[in-house]
Amino acid sequence: MKKLKQLYFTNRFFYGLLTIATFFVISFFVKVLFIPVAILFWILTAVMIWDLIFLFSGKGNVSVIRNYPEIF
């Protein structure tokens, strides 16, 4: 539970889930859409799991260098 509190999901993540869920509902009426939507769902799931493994694997820290002007 400690690791879950460290996660920050942006609106883009939730919009992606909403889009996939909407297309799943539409795919009940248009059968051709079911396979592509299922593939998108599994791609989103795989990317999310890869991101979690990358963040919490413990093999060093994620470092970022920010370049920005001194006067904002």
C-alpha positions in Angstrom: 0.0 0.0 0.0 3.0 2.3 0.6 4.0 2.1 -3.0 0.5 2.9 -4.3 0.4 6.1 -2.3 3.6 7.2 -4.2 1.8 7.0 -7.6 0.4 10.0 -9.3 -2.0 9.4 -12.1 -2.6 12.3 -14.4 -5.8 13.0 -16.2 -4.3 11.5 -19.4 -4.3 8.1 -17.7 -8.0 8.4 -16.7 -9.0 9.7 -20.1 -7.3 6.7 -21.7 -9.2 4.3 -19.4 -12.5 6.2 -20.2 -11.8 6.0 -23.9 -11.1 2.2 -23.8 -14.2 1.6 -21.7 -16.3 3.6 -24.1 -15.0 1.7 -27.0 -15.7 -1.6 -25.2 -19.3 -0.6 -24.8 -19.5 0.4 -28.4 -17.9 -2.9 -29.4 -20.9 -4.8 -28.0 -22.9 -3.3 -30.9 -20.1 -3.2 -33.5 -18.4 -6.5 -33.2 -15.4 -5.5 -35.5 -14.1 -3.1 -32.8 -13.7 -5.7 -30.0 -10.3 -7.1 -31.0 -8.6 -3.7 -31.6 -10.0 -2.4 -28.3 -8.8 -5.5 -26.5 -5.4 -5.0 -28.0 -5.3 -1.4 -26.9 -6.4 -2.4 -23.4 -3.5 -5.0 -23.1 -1.0 -2.4 -24.5 -2.1 0.1 -21.9 -1.8 -2.5 -19.2 1.6 -3.6 -20.3 2.9 -0.1 -20.5 1.6 0.6 -17.0 3.2 -2.5 -15.5 6.5 -1.7 -17.3 6.4 1.9 -15.8 5.7 0.5 -12.3 8.6 -1.9 -12.6 10.9 0.8 -13.9 10.0 3.2 -11.1 10.1 0.8 -8.2 12.7 -1.8 -9.2 15.3 -0.3 -6.8 18.1 -0.4 -9.3 19.1 3.2 -8.9 17.1 6.4 -8.9 15.3 8.0 -11.8 17.2 11.3 -12.4 16.1 14.3 -14.4 18.0 17.4 -15.5 15.8 20.4 -16.0 17.1 23.3 -18.2 15.1 26.5 -17.8 15.9 30.2 -17.9 16.9 31.9 -14.6 14.2 34.6 -15.0 10.8 33.2 -15.3 
